[in-house]
């Protein structure tokens, strides 16, 4: 593919708002996970909760969209002046030539959970409950589109944990097809009891801060986040530090509803496709941000796939020990991590991981260190084997 420019990007997660907070967490190895007390629920697990969302309703003009997910989206749009960058792009390209491709998994389901608690004697939901504006996955794109006054294509991708990685591939196709000149891409997923109890019922949540790829890993720490990027064609003479999207690879295991192929077949196919799209070999990659959920099966399957394709030559890590697994926002959040790695010359470490699983042949980073990074890969793999790998780099 012809490279595309990430002209602006940002994040909000439990480590804080904006790139400065993310940099501090990556360098220090100190994240934002805490014991679960979300919505009065004391599950024996740790989560990555973004503080203050309950106290920040959307402006009155957007009340139909008010829910935790869209509040988190707005906070992400305002971090690092991302909204100003989008408005500048609108001025350059026009509102019809900017696409909006976002990922989420549970969207505003918390609003429905709350509404069910307040049913009347006949079982009817409260009159003020707005399912379309608050619950549905489409409400995320509808809200962001209305916020900016965009008139181009608006799409929500919901493929579990690969959702907001796949948005980069969808946006690239639209730009290269000439349908749009730029795209706002990203992911937003917020905490809800359905997710917390659901993963707990699958016995996938850890009783401590998650330890990706650790020999004694016990499961995930669920988190929430909003992450966005503005994707455009690069200028004729891009800055040497400009972060570029070089390639996208997608695959489907179709192996099991929740478990990955044990040898990571789909994961390897996605990584190979991303490299082929970028016109690169495995030797060109300087860092891999692993999906790394800290579950036994997922880490083992991905680790085998990475080991088979890259051997143990490429430094890699999972950053979910800092942020938790942010589900539908994870792909975009970790794409931003790759942007920081490229821009700062930083190899991120894996917070909380103490000893690499000895069965996996990887150059796994326990602590962050400075090093030149010219090419970074981001892996995101969802339930049902919906896989996506992205390759980012600097101008050669």
SVG drawing of the C-alpha trace seen along z (x, -y; Angstrom):
<svg xmlns="http://www.w3.org/2000/svg" viewBox="-47 -26 66 52">
<polyline fill="none" stroke="black" stroke-width="0.4" points="0.0,0.0 1.0,-3.6 1.9,-4.8 -0.5,-7.1 0.4,-9.8 -0.8,-9.7 -0.8,-13.4 -2.2,-13.6 -3.0,-11.0 -3.9,-10.8 -5.3,-8.6 -7.2,-8.6 -6.9,-5.5 -6.4,-4.7 -2.7,-6.0 -4.1,-9.5 -5.1,-11.8 -2.9,-12.5 0.5,-11.4 2.4,-12.9 0.6,-10.6 1.2,-7.6 4.9,-8.4 5.3,-8.7 3.6,-5.3 5.7,-3.6 9.0,-4.9 8.3,-4.3 6.4,-1.0 3.7,-2.4 0.1,-1.9 -3.3,-2.7 -4.8,0.7 -6.6,0.9 -8.9,3.3 -12.3,3.5 -14.9,1.3 -16.7,0.3 -20.3,-0.6 -20.3,0.9 -19.1,4.3 -16.2,5.8 -15.1,8.6 -11.8,10.2 -9.9,8.7 -8.1,5.5 -9.3,3.0 -8.2,0.0 -10.9,-2.6 -10.8,-6.2 -11.7,-8.5 -14.3,-11.3 -16.6,-10.1 -19.6,-9.9 -19.2,-13.6 -18.9,-14.8 -22.2,-14.5 -22.2,-15.5 -23.2,-19.1 -27.0,-19.6 -27.1,-19.7 -25.8,-16.1 -27.9,-14.8 -29.4,-12.1 -25.9,-10.5 -25.1,-10.7 -23.5,-7.5 -20.2,-6.5 -18.8,-5.4 -19.5,-8.7 -18.3,-10.7 -15.0,-8.8 -15.0,-9.5 -15.3,-13.2 -12.5,-13.2 -10.3,-11.5 -11.3,-13.9 -10.2,-16.8 -6.9,-15.4 -3.7,-16.9 -6.0,-19.2 -7.0,-16.4 -10.3,-18.1 -8.5,-21.1 -6.5,-18.9 -9.7,-17.4 -11.2,-20.9 -8.1,-21.9 -8.5,-18.9 -12.2,-19.8 -11.0,-23.2 -8.5,-21.6 -10.7,-18.8 -14.3,-19.7 -16.7,-17.8 -17.8,-15.4 -14.2,-14.2 -13.4,-13.0 -14.4,-9.5 -15.1,-8.4 -14.2,-4.8 -14.3,-3.8 -14.2,-0.5 -16.0,0.6 -17.2,3.8 -19.7,3.0 -20.3,-0.6 -22.9,-2.1 -24.3,1.2 -23.9,-0.2 -26.8,-2.6 -29.0,0.4 -27.8,2.1 -28.7,-1.0 -32.1,-1.2 -32.9,2.4 -32.4,1.6 -35.1,-1.1 -37.8,0.8 -41.4,0.1 -43.7,2.7 -44.7,3.8 -41.1,4.3 -41.0,1.2 -37.7,-0.7 -37.5,-4.3 -39.1,-6.8 -35.8,-8.7 -33.8,-5.7 -32.5,-6.2 -31.3,-2.9 -30.3,-4.2 -28.3,-7.1 -26.7,-5.5 -26.5,-1.7 -25.9,-0.8 -22.5,-0.5 -23.5,-3.0 -24.1,-5.7 -20.3,-6.2 -19.9,-7.2 -23.2,-9.2 -22.0,-11.2 -18.5,-11.9 -20.0,-12.8 -22.4,-15.2 -19.7,-16.7 -17.6,-17.7 -20.4,-18.2 -18.8,-15.6 -20.7,-14.5 -18.5,-11.7 -18.8,-7.9 -19.3,-6.9 -18.6,-3.3 -18.3,-1.4 -16.3,1.8 -17.2,4.3 -15.0,7.4 -14.2,7.8 -10.6,7.0 -9.4,6.3 -12.1,3.7 -10.0,0.5 -7.1,2.1 -9.3,3.0 -10.4,-0.6 -7.0,-1.5 -7.3,1.0 -10.8,-0.1 -9.8,-3.8 -6.8,-3.0 -9.0,-1.2 -11.4,-4.2 -8.6,-6.7 -6.8,-4.6 -10.1,-4.1 -10.6,-7.9 -13.8,-7.9 -12.2,-10.2 -9.1,-12.3 -8.7,-11.8 -10.1,-9.7 -10.7,-10.0 -9.9,-6.5 -9.9,-5.1 -11.6,-3.1 -13.6,-3.7 -14.7,-1.0 -15.9,-1.7 -16.4,0.5 -19.7,2.2 -20.9,5.1 -21.6,7.3 -17.9,7.3 -16.6,7.7 -18.9,10.5 -18.7,12.1 -14.9,12.4 -15.1,13.5 -17.5,16.3 -15.1,17.5 -12.4,17.6 -10.3,15.2 -9.8,12.4 -6.7,12.2 -6.9,11.6 -3.9,9.2 -2.7,6.7 -2.3,8.7 1.1,10.2 1.3,10.6 3.5,13.5 4.6,14.3 5.2,17.9 2.7,17.5 0.1,15.3 -3.5,15.7 -5.6,13.7 -6.7,10.3 -7.3,6.9 -10.2,5.3 -9.7,1.6 -11.4,-1.2 -9.9,-3.8 -10.4,-6.2 -7.7,-6.5 -7.9,-8.4 -5.7,-9.1 -6.1,-11.4 -5.1,-9.5 -4.1,-11.4 -2.0,-11.2 1.5,-12.2 2.7,-15.7 5.2,-15.8 8.1,-16.2 7.0,-14.7 9.1,-15.3 11.6,-12.6 9.9,-11.9 6.4,-11.6 4.7,-8.3 3.3,-6.4 0.9,-3.5 2.8,-1.2 0.7,1.9 -2.4,3.8 -3.0,7.5 -6.3,9.2 -7.2,12.8 -9.8,15.1 -9.0,18.3 -12.6,19.6 -11.1,22.0 -13.3,21.5 -15.7,18.9 -13.3,17.7 -10.0,19.6 -7.3,18.9 -5.8,21.5 -3.2,23.2 -0.3,22.5 -1.5,19.0 -2.3,19.8 -4.5,16.7 -2.1,14.5 0.7,15.5 -1.4,15.0 -2.3,11.5 1.3,10.6 2.5,12.0 -0.2,10.1 0.7,6.8 4.4,7.2 3.4,8.1 1.2,5.0 4.1,2.9 6.5,4.6 8.8,5.6 10.4,8.7 10.4,9.7 13.9,8.4 12.7,4.8 10.6,4.8 12.3,3.2 9.5,3.7 6.2,5.6 3.4,4.5 1.9,7.9 -1.8,8.5 -0.6,10.0 -3.8,10.4 -2.1,12.4 -4.4,15.4 -2.7,18.8 -4.0,19.7 -3.8,16.3 -0.3,15.5 0.9,19.0 -0.7,19.0 0.5,15.5 4.0,16.2 4.3,19.3 3.2,17.4 5.7,14.6 8.5,17.0 7.9,18.9 7.8,15.8 10.4,13.6 12.4,16.2 13.7,14.3 15.3,11.4 12.7,8.7 12.1,7.0 8.4,7.3 6.1,6.6 2.6,6.2 1.6,2.9 -1.7,4.2 0.0,4.4 -0.2,0.6 -3.7,0.0 -5.5,3.2 -7.1,4.9 -9.3,2.1 -11.1,4.5 -12.5,2.7 -10.2,-0.3 -7.0,1.8 -6.0,1.8 -6.1,-2.0 -4.6,-2.5 -1.6,-0.3 -1.3,-1.9 -0.7,-5.1 1.9,-3.2 3.7,-2.3 3.5,-6.0 5.2,-7.0 7.8,-4.2 8.7,-5.4 8.6,-9.1 10.6,-8.8 12.9,-6.0 11.5,-3.9 11.1,-0.1 8.3,0.2 8.6,2.8 5.9,5.1 4.6,3.8 4.1,6.5 5.7,9.3 8.4,10.9 9.6,14.0 8.9,14.8 7.1,18.1 10.1,20.3 8.1,22.3 8.1,19.2 11.1,18.2 10.9,14.4 13.0,11.3 10.5,10.1 11.1,6.7 10.5,6.7 11.6,3.0 11.5,0.1 14.7,-1.2 15.8,-3.8 16.6,-2.5 16.1,-3.5 12.7,-2.3 12.1,-2.7 9.4,-0.1 6.8,1.2 4.1,3.8 0.9,3.8 -1.1,7.1 -4.8,7.2 -6.7,10.5 -10.4,10.8 -12.8,13.5 -13.7,15.9 -10.3,15.5 -10.8,12.0 -7.2,10.9 -5.5,7.7 -1.8,6.6 -0.6,3.1 2.8,2.0 3.9,-1.6 7.2,-3.3 9.1,-6.5 9.9,-8.0 12.9,-6.2"/>
</svg>
